[in-house]
Amino acid sequence: MTEPVNPNDAPRQRVQTSLDRQGMMQALGVRLLAVAPGTVTLALPYSDRVTQQQGGFHGGAMGALADIAGGYAALTVAPEGMEVTTVEYKINFLAAFQGGELQATGRVTKAGKRIIVTAAEVVHVAADGKRSDCAVMQQTLVPVPKTY
């Protein structure tokens, strides 16, 4: 017997389907943690694929994670049949960390027909569970037709 589809799972499935198509995010081991309308949280585990020369998480990896979290938050409010693409983002790096994982939570600040503005917070989660602020980002995205 097939279980009924929960309509509340549609945003999560929409985000997961898109995330699964992102080669870079797959290569870095990014996982989807939470989805709600206007909010998405992703995790990036520490590995030698995401470090800079001193062994900390690379700013490019932090920026990519924040960009994707904000983008997927925007996707949850974009019309069906549309995707989103980043026009610009500004990020402030607050601290550097090694080990554990980074978690980025993107939130929609304003969703319009032509642009969507989001913000993302990146935190480091140590092996013992301690959470520390890592970066903050603001982003502008535009809806574009889905082509797949």
N, C-alpha and C positions, 0 to 999 in steps of 0.2 A: 504494500500500500504506500502511495506517495504522500508525504507530509505536505500540508498546505503551506504555501509561500507566505511568510510573514511580511506584510508591507513595510514594516519598520526596518527590515533587513535590506531593502532596496538601495538606500544610500551606501551602505557598507559594501554591497556587491558591486555597485557602480565604481566605487573607489578601488576596490581590490582588483577588479578586471583591468582597470587602467594601470594600476601599479604593476601588475603582472606583465604588462607589455613594455615596461621601462627597463631596458638592458642595464643601464648604469645603476639603478636602484637594486636590481637583482644581484649584480656583481658585488655591490657593497654590503649586501645582506640586510637591507632595510625591511622592516616588518610593520604591518598595520596593527596598531594597538586598539584604537577606538575611533568610532565615527558617530556623529550626531549632526543634525542639520546645522551647517555653519561652523562646525568644529571637527578637526581631525588630529589624531596623535599618532606619530610614527616613532620607531626606535631604530637606532644605528649602533650595532655592537662594535666595540673596539677591536681592531685587527690591524695588521701591517698594511692593509690596503687603504686605510684612512688616516695614516699618520704623516706628520711632517718630520723634518730632519732631527728634531729633539725628542721624538717619540710621542708627542701629544697629538690629539685629534687635529687634523689639518683644517684651516679656516675654510677651504674650498668644500670640504665634506660637511662642515657645519652649515655653510651657506646653502649647499644643495639640499640638505635635510630640511632646513627652514623653508626654502623655496617650495619644495614638494609638499610639505605640511600645509602651508598657506594655500598652495594651488589646489590641493584636494579639499580643503575647507571651502574654497570657492566653487569647486565642482559640485559640492552637495547642494548649492543653491542655484546653479546654472540650469537653464531649461534642458529637458530631455533632447537628445540629438545634438547637443553641443558639448564641447570640451572647453578648456580654458588654457591660455598661454600667458606667461609672464611678460609684461611690458618693462617693468623695472622693479628692483628692490634695493633697500638700504638696510645694511646689517651693522650692528654694533657687537663686537666681541668683548665679553666681560671677563672671561678667565679661560685658561687652558687646563686641560685635564688628560690623564692617561687612564687606561683600563675602564672597566665598567661598560656603560653605554650612554649614548646621548638620546634624549627623548625630545621631540619637537611637537608642540601643539600649535596648530594654525587655527585662527578664528576670523570669521568674516566681520569686518568693521562696517562696511557699507556695500550693499549689492544693488547695482544699478543695471539698466539694460545694456549699456555700452561698456562700463568698467565695473570691476569688483575690487574693493580695497580690503586687504587682510593684514593681520599682524601675527607674528609667531614668536613664541618663547622657546628657547632651547635650554634644557637642563641636563646636567651630568648626573647619572645615577651610578654611584660607586657599588662595589660588590657587597658592601654591608648595608646598602639601601639608602645611604645618605644622599640627599638631593642638593645640588648646587647650581645656581644660575650660571649660564655659559654664554648665551647670546640672545639678542632681541632683533627682530626684523619687521619692517613694514614693506608692503608689496602692492603693486597695481597689476591687475590681470584683465584680459579681455576674453569674452566668450568667442569661440570660433567653431565652425561646423565640425562635427565628428566625422572622420574620414575612414574609419575602419568598421 
